[in-house]
Amino acid sequence: MNLSGRRILLIIGGGIAAYKALELIRRLRERGAAVRVVLSKAGQQFVTPLSVGAIAGQRAYTDLFDPASEFDVGHIRLARDTDLVVVAPATADLMARMAHGLADDLATTVLLATDKPVLIAPAMNPRMWAHPATQRNLARLAADGIATVGPNAGEMAESHEAGTGRMAEPLEIVAAIEGLLGAARPLAGKRIVITSGPTHEAIDPVRYIANRSSGKQGHAIARAAAAAGAEVVLVSGPVALADPPGVKVVKVESAREMLAAVEGALPADAAVFAAAVADWGIAQAGAQKIKKGDGGPPQLALAENPDILATVAQARTQRPRLVIGFAAETEKVVDNAKAKLARKRCDWIVANDVSAAGGVMGGDRNTVHLVSASGVESWPTQSKEEVARALVERIAAALGG
Ligand code: C5P
């Protein structure tokens, strides 16, 4: 695979297998990748910054508190200005520090600061590899989404012990990198607009009506789509969530503002409407705070809000190829979703049961059914992140990614 234009940050840990990291750099550069290297303190016992720098074609980074390098790129930029972080060799100690989120040197700080995929190539003595502590750390890292290549079985370089613990060969690591960079970007070149969160409909400058929505599912979809390489515009109502990395976030309050922001973000290849838009706004929002008075509580006249999903799904120009709505239902989940699909004329509805028993609202798990013209698929209960990743995979397949 041609890796030209791809940026790889290689972290070399301290182990005899570090010598193989030099060949790994060569192989990656042969394929066109730009390789930046962070050499851990222990790594420097095995290979020197000079040899690494010569092979990488640029200086190696070694120290967290080196004022010259902090000025030059800095650990946050090292962590972010890359497509993939590779740790080779990943020693037992480095894996333990990663599993615990320590950040006491440049290598671990970069690993904690990065929002990019991470691949580790463990290398250690077979007994250290088999130790329950290492296996526990490995499971923790896998749960954090970190990919692993190797270790292989065979004779160790430093002793004549055999067993599992040899670092994967450079070409095996290259193949794992190609797999991650290729498979990880099925939405490259695609533009996706996503709505998330509630809308707030002003009653007056201090009061509003709204739907319940944490925005967790919509934000997770934005994150997953960006990780899959899409250019993402996230139109979000008021939420207490951080902006997903690598996503253009447009913050809005009301349904009308949300519609305008969505229309402004088109054209797009796909649009996902995960926001819980208020169906009604206040017909005449007060310009001043409404006072409690003798007249009793005010009578609020409601006015219907635009249906953003239906508007975009039925647009004559700039209709995205794939328009996906959500349906939060408390009963007859699938039947209601089918009716909604027909009424709004979108392509898919992700229907979820939000009756109190499920704990979906504000929670981290979701049970959804994917409803389309070709039928209904019921997905297992899973985290909102997993729902997001699965949905993004389906979007990529539908868009031919
Ligand atoms: O009709 P209902 O509100 O149940 O439909 C839910 C779907 O429609 C969700 O995808 C939601 O984001 C979208 N929607 C919208 N604009 C509205 C109301 C709902 O985009 N005004």
Boltz pocket constraint, residues with backbone or C-beta under 6 A from the ligand:
constraints:
  - pocket:
      binder: B
      contacts: [[A, 195], [A, 255], [A, 273], [A, 274], [A, 275], [A, 276], [A, 277], [A, 278], [A, 279], [A, 305], [A, 306], [A, 307], [A, 308], [A, 309], [A, 310], [A, 324], [A, 325], [A, 326], [A, 327], [A, 328], [A, 340]]
      max_distance: 6.0
